[in-house]
Amino acid sequence: MSDPATHVPALGSRIMSDPLSPAARVARRIRLFRVAAGILVILVGVVAAIVGATLTASQTWPSATGTVQSCTTVSNRTGTSGTRTYRQRCEVSWMDGEHTRTAQLDLDGDQYVPGAPVRVRYNGGTTVVETPAWIGLATGGVGLVLLAAGAYVLLRATRRAR
């Protein structure tokens, strides 16, 4: 007779002992994917809504036209491939009443050379390049749409589980 310790089960016996059918296992994986997708879309929506709110709030800050004083090129590696991106870090100064203010700003493009004008908005120690109001509103709107879509996907995925 054969030893029970060395007994190899028949090929199909493991499948018979699994309580879930193959279709149920696939459905469970799809449901988990939908839950993860819903959470990811919600997180991206939160980030977009916060960025949009910040850009929109900066529209209420005082505006000024500054002058680029000096620039240095800054390179960063992005992604896993190590692709380099280049930006200009420029010192910009402007008049705030009788006081001269100065800030370091990261600017895109080569059009910013010493003496070039640049529109800025400032609030306390924070200075940003002026952007059109629609950019903040559009970014915030996209964030809210993503929040709603993520919540919908997440609710549908969890309701199907019941």
N, CA, C and O atoms as a DFTB+ gen file, in Angstrom:
648 C
 N C O
     1  1       0.832      -1.175       0.000
     2  2       0.000       0.000       0.000
     3  2       0.873       1.232       0.000
     4  3       2.079       1.171       0.236
     5  1       0.249       2.322      -0.263
     6  2       1.011       3.575      -0.308
     7  2       1.000       4.245       1.054
     8  3       0.057       4.103       1.832
     9  1       2.042       4.957       1.315
    10  2       2.202       5.685       2.569
    11  2       1.348       6.965       2.488
    12  3       1.460       7.692       1.501
    13  1       0.493       7.270       3.499
    14  2      -0.351       8.475       3.452
    15  2       0.477       9.760       3.411
    16  3       0.002      10.770       2.892
    17  1       1.691       9.749       3.939
    18  2       2.507      10.961       3.944
    19  2       3.015      11.303       2.550
    20  3       3.289      12.467       2.257
    21  1       3.141      10.300       1.692
    22  2       3.639      10.548       0.332
    23  2       2.516      10.515      -0.690
    24  3       2.774      10.527      -1.893
    25  1       1.285      10.474      -0.232
    26  2       0.144      10.414      -1.137
    27  2       0.009      11.737      -1.895
    28  3      -0.008      12.802      -1.277
    29  1      -0.086      11.681      -3.216
    30  2      -0.281      12.860      -4.054
    31  2      -1.749      12.876      -4.440
    32  3      -2.259      11.900      -4.989
    33  1      -2.446      14.001      -4.152
    34  2      -3.868      14.047      -4.482
    35  2      -4.077      14.029      -5.991
    36  3      -3.195      14.401      -6.766
    37  1      -5.242      13.596      -6.377
    38  2      -5.582      13.560      -7.793
    39  2      -5.574      14.972      -8.348
    40  3      -5.749      15.938      -7.605
    41  1      -5.372      15.092      -9.640
    42  2      -5.199      16.378     -10.292
    43  2      -6.370      17.325     -10.044
    44  3      -6.135      18.508      -9.799
    45  1      -7.582      16.878     -10.094
    46  2      -8.742      17.758      -9.951
    47  2      -9.243      17.907      -8.530
    48  3     -10.197      18.656      -8.318
    49  1      -8.661      17.242      -7.540
    50  2      -9.206      17.294      -6.194
    51  2      -9.018      18.649      -5.521
    52  3      -9.838      19.020      -4.682
    53  1      -7.960      19.408      -5.858
    54  2      -7.757      20.725      -5.257
    55  2      -8.850      21.688      -5.709
    56  3      -9.339      22.488      -4.911
    57  1      -9.224      21.620      -6.942
    58  2     -10.277      22.487      -7.462
    59  2     -11.585      22.175      -6.748
    60  3     -12.354      23.091      -6.452
    61  1     -11.847      20.944      -6.473
    62  2     -13.093      20.569      -5.808
    63  2     -13.117      21.056      -4.362
    64  3     -14.195      21.302      -3.821
    65  1     -11.951      21.203      -3.721
    66  2     -11.946      21.621      -2.327
    67  2     -12.020      23.136      -2.175
    68  3     -12.288      23.615      -1.073
    69  1     -11.792      23.917      -3.242
    70  2     -11.870      25.376      -3.177
    71  2     -13.339      25.775      -3.163
    72  3     -14.087      25.388      -4.060
    73  1     -13.777      26.558      -2.142
    74  2     -15.201      26.903      -2.043
    75  2     -15.667      27.846      -3.141
    76  3     -16.864      27.901      -3.421
    77  1     -14.764      28.592      -3.776
    78  2     -15.170      29.527      -4.817
    79  2     -14.951      28.927      -6.196
    80  3     -13.932      28.292      -6.468
    81  1     -15.917      29.144      -7.040
    82  2     -15.774      28.699      -8.419
    83  2     -14.823      29.658      -9.141
    84  3     -14.578      30.762      -8.655
    85  1     -14.291      29.253     -10.280
    86  2     -13.412      30.161     -11.030
    87  2     -14.104      31.476     -11.383
    88  3     -13.470      32.531     -11.347
    89  1     -15.375      31.431     -11.717
    90  2     -16.102      32.657     -12.048
    91  2     -16.205      33.572     -10.831
    92  3     -16.106      34.792     -10.966
    93  1     -16.401      32.998      -9.648
    94  2     -16.494      33.808      -8.428
    95  2     -15.146      34.437      -8.090
    96  3     -15.087      35.569      -7.610
    97  1     -14.062      33.700      -8.341
    98  2     -12.729      34.266      -8.091
    99  2     -12.456      35.433      -9.022
   100  3     -11.910      36.448      -8.589
   101  1     -12.823      35.312     -10.287
   102  2     -12.638      36.398     -11.248
   103  2     -13.489      37.599     -10.835
   104  3     -13.025      38.738     -10.890
   105  1     -14.720      37.351     -10.426
   106  2     -15.600      38.438     -10.000
   107  2     -15.036      39.158      -8.780
   108  3     -15.144      40.380      -8.677
   109  1     -14.437      38.411      -7.857
   110  2     -13.844      39.019      -6.662
   111  2     -12.661      39.900      -7.052
   112  3     -12.496      40.994      -6.513
   113  1     -11.840      39.426      -7.986
   114  2     -10.694      40.229      -8.425
   115  2     -11.147      41.494      -9.143
   116  3     -10.557      42.558      -8.956
   117  1     -12.171      41.389      -9.949
   118  2     -12.708      42.568     -10.642
   119  2     -13.252      43.565      -9.627
   120  3     -13.035      44.769      -9.766
   121  1     -13.952      43.080      -8.615
   122  2     -14.501      43.958      -7.574
   123  2     -13.375      44.664      -6.817
   124  3     -13.475      45.858      -6.538
   125  1     -12.300      43.934      -6.482
   126  2     -11.168      44.549      -5.798
   127  2     -10.486      45.588      -6.690
   128  3     -10.048      46.631      -6.205
   129  1     -10.398      45.307      -7.979
   130  2      -9.834      46.276      -8.912
   131  2     -10.692      47.530      -8.962
   132  3     -10.160      48.640      -8.978
   133  1     -12.009      47.373      -8.987
   134  2     -12.901      48.536      -9.023
   135  2     -12.805      49.360      -7.750
   136  3     -12.843      50.589      -7.807
   137  1     -12.682      48.706      -6.605
   138  2     -12.513      49.432      -5.345
   139  2     -11.205      50.223      -5.377
   140  3     -11.182      51.399      -5.014
   141  1     -10.118      49.581      -5.812
   142  2      -8.827      50.270      -5.883
   143  2      -8.881      51.427      -6.881
   144  3      -8.332      52.496      -6.614
   145  1      -9.534      51.227      -8.023
   146  2      -9.659      52.292      -9.016
   147  2     -10.466      53.459      -8.463
   148  3     -10.113      54.619      -8.679
   149  1     -11.543      53.157      -7.753
   150  2     -12.349      54.220      -7.145
   151  2     -11.558      55.033      -6.138
   152  3     -11.652      56.261      -6.115
   153  1     -10.784      54.359      -5.309
   154  2      -9.968      55.062      -4.305
   155  2      -8.908      55.917      -5.000
   156  3      -8.675      57.055      -4.593
   157  1      -8.266      55.387      -6.038
   158  2      -7.244      56.142      -6.760
   159  2      -7.839      57.386      -7.423
   160  3      -7.241      58.460      -7.370
   161  1      -9.002      57.249      -8.042
   162  2      -9.643      58.394      -8.694
   163  2     -10.035      59.439      -7.646
   164  3      -9.915      60.638      -7.900
   165  1     -10.495      59.006      -6.490
   166  2     -10.829      59.953      -5.417
   167  2      -9.583      60.705      -4.961
   168  3      -9.637      61.920      -4.768
   169  1      -8.470      60.011      -4.787
   170  2      -7.234      60.680      -4.357
   171  2      -6.760      61.705      -5.388
   172  3      -6.362      62.810      -5.018
   173  1      -6.798      61.358      -6.661
   174  2      -6.411      62.310      -7.703
   175  2      -7.375      63.496      -7.705
   176  3      -6.956      64.637      -7.899
   177  1      -8.660      63.231      -7.489
   178  2      -9.647      64.307      -7.422
   179  2      -9.405      65.252      -6.261
   180  3      -9.573      66.463      -6.402
   181  1      -9.012      64.713      -5.110
   182  2      -8.717      65.557      -3.947
   183  2      -7.531      66.470      -4.253
   184  3      -7.567      67.663      -3.951
   185  1      -6.484      65.910      -4.851
   186  2      -5.306      66.720      -5.186
   187  2      -5.685      67.819      -6.182
   188  3      -5.298      68.974      -6.001
   189  1      -6.431      67.476      -7.219
   190  2      -6.829      68.470      -8.222
   191  2      -7.724      69.539      -7.606
   192  3      -7.585      70.716      -7.940
   193  1      -8.636      69.161      -6.716
   194  2      -9.515      70.142      -6.067
   195  2      -8.716      71.098      -5.181
   196  3      -8.996      72.297      -5.157
   197  1      -7.730      70.583      -4.459
   198  2      -6.899      71.441      -3.597
   199  2      -6.065      72.396      -4.441
   200  3      -5.968      73.581      -4.122
   201  1      -5.460      71.889      -5.520
   202  2      -4.670      72.758      -6.400
   203  2      -5.564      73.825      -7.022
   204  3      -5.177      74.992      -7.087
   205  1      -6.745      73.444      -7.474
   206  2      -7.677      74.411      -8.057
   207  2      -8.124      75.468      -7.056
   208  3      -8.225      76.648      -7.393
   209  1      -8.390      75.040      -5.824
   210  2      -8.782      76.000      -4.793
   211  2      -7.652      76.970      -4.477
   212  3      -7.890      78.161      -4.276
   213  1      -6.426      76.464      -4.433
   214  2      -5.270      77.323      -4.159
   215  2      -5.054      78.323      -5.292
   216  3      -4.812      79.503      -5.040
   217  1      -5.140      77.856      -6.541
   218  2      -4.982      78.761      -7.675
   219  2      -6.083      79.813      -7.706
   220  3      -5.827      80.977      -8.015
   221  1      -7.302      79.406      -7.388
   222  2      -8.415      80.353      -7.366
   223  2      -8.253      81.357      -6.231
   224  3      -8.528      82.544      -6.407
   225  1      -7.812      80.890      -5.073
   226  2      -7.609      81.798      -3.938
   227  2      -6.509      82.808      -4.228
   228  3      -6.579      83.944      -3.761
   229  1      -5.482      82.409      -5.000
   230  2      -4.389      83.346      -5.294
   231  2      -4.850      84.496      -6.185
   232  3      -4.144      85.497      -6.308
   233  1      -6.020      84.373      -6.806
   234  2      -6.539      85.459      -7.641
   235  2      -6.938      86.676      -6.802
   236  3      -7.073      87.777      -7.335
   237  1      -7.124      86.483      -5.506
   238  2      -7.506      87.591      -4.627
   239  2      -6.288      88.325      -4.067
   240  3      -6.443      89.368      -3.432
   241  1      -5.083      87.803      -4.289
   242  2      -3.868      88.427      -3.780
   243  2      -3.532      89.659      -4.620
   244  3      -3.943      89.753      -5.776
   245  1      -2.784      90.605      -4.038
   246  2      -2.357      91.775      -4.823
   247  2      -1.496      91.353      -6.013
   248  3      -0.741      90.384      -5.943
   249  1      -1.629      92.101      -7.097
   250  2      -0.896      91.797      -8.325
   251  2       0.128      92.890      -8.582
   252  3      -0.081      94.045      -8.212
   253  1       1.229      92.526      -9.211
   254  2       2.264      93.495      -9.558
   255  2       3.015      93.002     -10.781
   256  3       2.997      91.815     -11.108
   257  1       3.670      93.929     -11.442
   258  2       4.554      93.565     -12.544
   259  2       5.979      93.651     -12.027
   260  3       6.456      94.721     -11.649
   261  1       6.654      92.502     -12.016
   262  2       8.026      92.454     -11.537
   263  2       9.005      92.456     -12.687
   264  3       8.631      92.336     -13.853
   265  1      10.255      92.592     -12.335
   266  2      11.336      92.568     -13.316
   267  2      12.295      91.441     -12.946
   268  3      12.713      91.318     -11.795
   269  1      12.633      90.630     -13.932
   270  2      13.576      89.541     -13.713
   271  2      14.962      90.153     -13.500
   272  3      15.433      90.934     -14.326
   273  1      15.608      89.797     -12.396
   274  2      16.937      90.324     -12.086
   275  2      18.028      89.379     -12.607
   276  3      18.930      89.803     -13.329
   277  1      17.939      88.112     -12.240
   278  2      18.924      87.125     -12.683
   279  2      18.275      85.748     -12.674
   280  3      17.321      85.506     -11.935
   281  1      18.799      84.850     -13.499
   282  2      18.244      83.497     -13.593
   283  2      19.367      82.464     -13.610
   284  3      20.464      82.721     -14.107
   285  1      19.071      81.302     -13.060
   286  2      19.949      80.149     -13.185
   287  2      19.099      78.989     -13.674
   288  3      17.927      78.874     -13.316
   289  1      19.689      78.135     -14.488
   290  2      18.972      76.966     -15.001
   291  2      19.084      75.839     -13.993
   292  3      20.170      75.526     -13.506
   293  1      17.937      75.229     -13.684
   294  2      17.870      74.135     -12.727
   295  2      17.365      72.906     -13.471
   296  3      16.375      72.983     -14.198
   297  1      18.044      71.766     -13.292
   298  2      17.584      70.541     -13.939
   299  2      17.161      69.537     -12.874
   300  3      17.778      69.431     -11.813
   301  1      16.116      68.820     -13.175
   302  2      15.604      67.771     -12.291
   303  2      15.436      66.493     -13.087
   304  3      15.096      66.523     -14.270
   305  1      15.676      65.377     -12.432
   306  2      15.399      64.077     -13.054
   307  2      13.981      63.683     -12.668
   308  3      13.589      63.777     -11.505
   309  1      13.223      63.241     -13.659
   310  2      11.849      62.854     -13.402
   311  2      11.624      61.418     -13.834
   312  3      12.255      60.933     -14.773
   313  1      10.730      60.753     -13.149
   314  2      10.353      59.403     -13.520
   315  2      11.451      58.386     -13.300
   316  3      12.539      58.713     -12.826
   317  1      11.155      57.169     -13.645
   318  2      12.115      56.084     -13.464
   319  2      13.164      56.070     -14.564
   320  3      14.234      55.487     -14.392
   321  1      12.869      56.710     -15.701
   322  2      13.838      56.714     -16.794
   323  2      14.926      57.757     -16.581
   324  3      15.946      57.736     -17.268
   325  1      14.719      58.663     -15.641
   326  2      15.721      59.682     -15.362
   327  2      15.736      60.810     -16.374
   328  3      16.761      61.469     -16.545
   329  1      14.623      61.045     -17.044
   330  2      14.535      62.137     -18.010
   331  2      14.738      63.464     -17.298
   332  3      14.160      63.705     -16.239
   333  1      15.558      64.316     -17.883
   334  2      15.822      65.623     -17.274
   335  2      14.810      66.649     -17.758
   336  3      14.450      66.684     -18.935
   337  1      14.358      67.487     -16.824
   338  2      13.542      68.644     -17.161
   339  2      14.307      69.877     -16.700
   340  3      14.987      69.852     -15.675
   341  1      14.188      70.942     -17.460
   342  2      14.917      72.166     -17.160
   343  2      13.941      73.301     -16.883
   344  3      12.949      73.479     -17.589
   345  1      14.245      74.060     -15.845
   346  2      13.461      75.239     -15.481
   347  2      14.436      76.350     -15.160
   348  3      15.622      76.111     -14.934
   349  1      13.929      77.551     -15.145
   350  2      14.743      78.680     -14.743
   351  2      14.321      79.127     -13.351
   352  3      13.135      79.340     -13.099
   353  1      15.261      79.267     -12.467
   354  2      14.998      79.833     -11.144
   355  2      15.484      81.280     -11.208
   356  3      16.681      81.555     -11.298
   357  1      14.520      82.187     -11.161
   358  2      14.835      83.601     -11.361
   359  2      14.531      84.419     -10.118
   360  3      13.601      84.125      -9.367
   361  1      15.334      85.445      -9.922
   362  2      15.070      86.422      -8.877
   363  2      14.266      87.541      -9.525
   364  3      14.693      88.151     -10.505
   365  1      13.089      87.794      -8.952
   366  2      12.177      88.791      -9.497
   367  2      11.955      89.855      -8.425
   368  3      11.751      89.530      -7.255
   369  1      11.996      91.131      -8.828
   370  2      11.736      92.210      -7.873
   371  2      10.625      93.104      -8.412
   372  3      10.464      93.254      -9.624
   373  1       9.865      93.692      -7.499
   374  2       8.774      94.591      -7.846
   375  2       8.573      95.582      -6.712
   376  3       9.068      95.389      -5.602
   377  1       7.837      96.651      -7.013
   378  2       7.557      97.680      -6.021
   379  2       6.207      97.396      -5.369
   380  3       5.213      97.143      -6.049
   381  1       6.193      97.443      -4.036
   382  2       4.965      97.320      -3.248
   383  2       4.842      98.618      -2.459
   384  3       5.330      98.732      -1.334
   385  1       4.186      99.581      -3.070
   386  2       4.130     100.899      -2.448
   387  2       5.504     101.542      -2.531
   388  3       6.013     101.795      -3.624
   389  1       6.100     101.805      -1.385
   390  2       7.437     102.401      -1.340
   391  2       8.527     101.356      -1.141
   392  3       9.713     101.687      -1.153
   393  1       8.140     100.115      -0.960
   394  2       9.102      99.050      -0.665
   395  2       9.363      98.190      -1.897
   396  3       8.454      97.901      -2.675
   397  1      10.620      97.789      -2.057
   398  2      10.971      96.850      -3.113
   399  2      10.924      95.445      -2.535
   400  3      11.546      95.165      -1.510
   401  1      10.186      94.568      -3.194
   402  2      10.112      93.169      -2.789
   403  2      10.894      92.326      -3.790
   404  3      11.010      92.664      -4.968
   405  1      11.423      91.222      -3.284
   406  2      12.188      90.299      -4.128
   407  2      11.781      88.867      -3.786
   408  3      11.566      88.534      -2.620
   409  1      11.678      88.032      -4.806
   410  2      11.330      86.627      -4.587
   411  2      12.046      85.759      -5.613
   412  3      12.372      86.214      -6.710
   413  1      12.284      84.509      -5.244
   414  2      12.824      83.505      -6.158
   415  2      11.635      82.733      -6.743
   416  3      10.824      82.187      -5.995
   417  1      11.529      82.686      -8.064
   418  2      10.440      81.974      -8.726
   419  2      11.005      80.986      -9.730
   420  3      12.004      81.267     -10.392
   421  1      10.366      79.829      -9.842
   422  2      10.698      78.856     -10.887
   423  2       9.836      79.183     -12.094
   424  3       8.609      79.129     -12.022
   425  1      10.480      79.520     -13.200
   426  2       9.776      79.942     -14.400
   427  2      10.058      78.977     -15.539
   428  3      11.172      78.470     -15.680
   429  1       9.033      78.728     -16.354
   430  2       9.183      77.871     -17.531
   431  2       9.556      78.720     -18.734
   432  3       9.149      79.878     -18.838
   433  1      10.315      78.154     -19.624
   434  2      10.616      78.807     -20.890
   435  2      11.862      79.662     -20.846
   436  3      12.421      79.947     -19.787
   437  1      12.282      80.067     -22.054
   438  2      13.489      80.867     -22.197
   439  2      13.193      82.361     -22.312
   440  3      14.120      83.161     -22.442
   441  1      11.904      82.754     -22.265
   442  2      11.571      84.158     -22.471
   443  2      11.917      85.030     -21.270
   444  3      11.860      86.256     -21.364
   445  1      12.274      84.421     -20.150
   446  2      12.596      85.179     -18.952
   447  2      14.099      85.421     -18.900
   448  3      14.869      84.554     -18.485
   449  1      14.496      86.595     -19.321
   450  2      15.889      87.022     -19.279
   451  2      15.959      88.240     -18.373
   452  3      14.940      88.893     -18.153
   453  1      17.117      88.561     -17.847
   454  2      17.211      89.741     -16.990
   455  2      16.626      90.978     -17.678
   456  3      16.946      91.293     -18.824
   457  1      15.762      91.662     -16.935
   458  2      15.084      92.847     -17.444
   459  2      13.697      92.579     -17.985
   460  3      12.946      93.523     -18.232
   461  1      13.328      91.308     -18.180
   462  2      12.012      90.969     -18.729
   463  2      10.928      91.164     -17.665
   464  3      11.159      90.881     -16.490
   465  1       9.748      91.646     -18.069
   466  2       8.657      91.800     -17.103
   467  2       7.968      90.459     -16.845
   468  3       7.900      89.602     -17.726
   469  1       7.464      90.295     -15.634
   470  2       6.699      89.096     -15.283
   471  2       5.608      89.518     -14.291
   472  3       5.874      90.223     -13.318
   473  1       4.374      89.070     -14.560
   474  2       3.249      89.382     -13.674
   475  2       3.257      88.402     -12.510
   476  3       3.324      87.190     -12.715
   477  1       3.190      88.927     -11.282
   478  2       3.204      88.104     -10.080
   479  2       2.035      88.481      -9.176
   480  3       1.483      89.578      -9.265
   481  1       1.681      87.559      -8.320
   482  2       0.739      87.803      -7.224
   483  2       1.466      87.415      -5.950
   484  3       2.227      86.447      -5.934
   485  1       1.236      88.165      -4.888
   486  2       1.963      87.927      -3.646
   487  2       1.037      88.086      -2.453
   488  3       0.075      88.854      -2.479
   489  1       1.357      87.338      -1.411
   490  2       0.608      87.379      -0.164
   491  2       1.574      86.990       0.942
   492  3       1.953      85.824       1.053
   493  1       1.970      87.941       1.752
   494  2       2.948      87.672       2.799
   495  2       4.261      87.256       2.169
   496  3       4.812      87.990       1.348
   497  1       4.775      86.087       2.538
   498  2       6.031      85.595       1.990
   499  2       5.855      84.705       0.780
   500  3       6.832      84.139       0.289
   501  1       4.634      84.566       0.284
   502  2       4.364      83.687      -0.861
   503  2       4.192      84.517      -2.122
   504  3       3.418      85.474      -2.144
   505  1       4.912      84.148      -3.169
   506  2       4.815      84.826      -4.462
   507  2       4.633      83.769      -5.533
   508  3       5.338      82.759      -5.547
   509  1       3.681      84.003      -6.434
   510  2       3.432      83.072      -7.535
   511  2       3.327      83.865      -8.832
   512  3       3.002      85.052      -8.827
   513  1       3.607      83.187      -9.945
   514  2       3.403      83.794     -11.255
   515  2       1.904      83.883     -11.475
   516  3       1.168      82.937     -11.194
   517  1       1.461      85.006     -11.970
   518  2       0.028      85.214     -12.188
   519  2      -0.494      84.263     -13.262
   520  3       0.121      84.110     -14.318
   521  1      -1.622      83.631     -12.989
   522  2      -2.267      82.730     -13.938
   523  2      -3.681      83.230     -14.207
   524  3      -4.258      83.912     -13.360
   525  1      -4.250      82.909     -15.360
   526  2      -5.641      83.287     -15.619
   527  2      -6.582      82.605     -14.624
   528  3      -6.310      81.493     -14.169
   529  1      -7.675      83.266     -14.292
   530  2      -8.615      82.723     -13.305
   531  2      -9.214      81.396     -13.753
   532  3      -9.512      80.543     -12.916
   533  1      -9.397      81.208     -15.057
   534  2     -10.048      79.990     -15.533
   535  2      -9.229      78.744     -15.232
   536  3      -9.793      77.655     -15.120
   537  1      -7.911      78.877     -15.099
   538  2      -7.078      77.701     -14.825
   539  2      -7.416      77.122     -13.455
   540  3      -7.568      75.909     -13.314
   541  1      -7.532      77.978     -12.452
   542  2      -7.891      77.507     -11.115
   543  2      -9.293      76.928     -11.073
   544  3      -9.530      75.893     -10.451
   545  1     -10.225      77.606     -11.742
   546  2     -11.607      77.117     -11.759
   547  2     -11.712      75.789     -12.501
   548  3     -12.413      74.881     -12.053
   549  1     -11.020      75.672     -13.632
   550  2     -11.061      74.416     -14.398
   551  2     -10.414      73.280     -13.619
   552  3     -10.940      72.167     -13.601
   553  1      -9.277      73.546     -12.974
   554  2      -8.599      72.502     -12.197
   555  2      -9.472      72.046     -11.036
   556  3      -9.586      70.849     -10.776
   557  1     -10.087      72.997     -10.339
   558  2     -10.985      72.642      -9.242
   559  2     -12.204      71.881      -9.730
   560  3     -12.654      70.941      -9.076
   561  1     -12.748      72.285     -10.889
   562  2     -13.897      71.580     -11.458
   563  2     -13.568      70.152     -11.846
   564  3     -14.357      69.240     -11.597
   565  1     -12.411      69.952     -12.451
   566  2     -11.968      68.596     -12.806
   567  2     -11.801      67.771     -11.530
   568  3     -12.165      66.595     -11.499
   569  1     -11.251      68.382     -10.478
   570  2     -11.102      67.678      -9.204
   571  2     -12.433      67.228      -8.637
   572  3     -12.556      66.105      -8.149
   573  1     -13.439      68.106      -8.698
   574  2     -14.762      67.735      -8.178
   575  2     -15.407      66.634      -9.010
   576  3     -16.051      65.737      -8.465
   577  1     -15.238      66.699     -10.329
   578  2     -15.775      65.638     -11.196
   579  2     -15.101      64.304     -10.881
   580  3     -15.764      63.268     -10.816
   581  1     -13.781      64.333     -10.685
   582  2     -13.074      63.100     -10.339
   583  2     -13.509      62.568      -8.979
   584  3     -13.634      61.356      -8.803
   585  1     -13.741      63.452      -8.021
   586  2     -14.251      63.007      -6.720
   587  2     -15.593      62.300      -6.873
   588  3     -15.806      61.231      -6.300
   589  1     -16.489      62.895      -7.643
   590  2     -17.811      62.291      -7.846
   591  2     -17.698      60.958      -8.590
   592  3     -18.358      59.986      -8.222
   593  1     -16.872      60.910      -9.627
   594  2     -16.712      59.667     -10.394
   595  2     -16.098      58.575      -9.528
   596  3     -16.537      57.426      -9.584
   597  1     -15.093      58.914      -8.733
   598  2     -14.473      57.929      -7.855
   599  2     -15.439      57.409      -6.813
   600  3     -15.458      56.214      -6.520
   601  1     -16.253      58.309      -6.243
   602  2     -17.246      57.881      -5.258
   603  2     -18.277      56.958      -5.903
   604  3     -18.690      55.968      -5.300
   605  1     -18.692      57.282      -7.130
   606  2     -19.654      56.441      -7.842
   607  2     -19.081      55.043      -8.091
   608  3     -19.745      54.040      -7.834
   609  1     -17.847      54.987      -8.591
   610  2     -17.211      53.690      -8.857
   611  2     -17.056      52.891      -7.561
   612  3     -17.306      51.686      -7.533
   613  1     -16.646      53.565      -6.500
   614  2     -16.451      52.894      -5.214
   615  2     -17.781      52.371      -4.650
   616  3     -17.851      51.245      -4.156
   617  1     -18.821      53.187      -4.727
   618  2     -20.128      52.736      -4.227
   619  2     -20.674      51.565      -5.059
   620  3     -21.219      50.610      -4.507
   621  1     -20.525      51.645      -6.369
   622  2     -20.987      50.531      -7.216
   623  2     -20.229      49.247      -6.911
   624  3     -20.819      48.167      -6.884
   625  1     -18.933      49.359      -6.685
   626  2     -18.127      48.171      -6.408
   627  2     -18.497      47.544      -5.069
   628  3     -18.541      46.319      -4.953
   629  1     -18.762      48.361      -4.066
   630  2     -19.101      47.800      -2.753
   631  2     -20.539      47.308      -2.701
   632  3     -20.829      46.370      -1.958
   633  1     -21.440      47.902      -3.454
   634  2     -22.838      47.425      -3.460
   635  2     -22.984      46.092      -4.169
   636  3     -23.842      45.284      -3.814
   637  1     -22.144      45.861      -5.175
   638  2     -22.203      44.583      -5.898
   639  2     -21.713      43.433      -5.020
   640  3     -22.033      42.270      -5.266
   641  1     -20.936      43.773      -3.997
   642  2     -20.386      42.729      -3.134
   643  2     -21.452      42.157      -2.204
   644  3     -21.302      41.046      -1.695
   645  1     -22.500      42.893      -1.987
   646  2     -23.530      42.444      -1.029
   647  2     -24.515      41.519      -1.633
   648  3     -25.432      41.063      -0.950
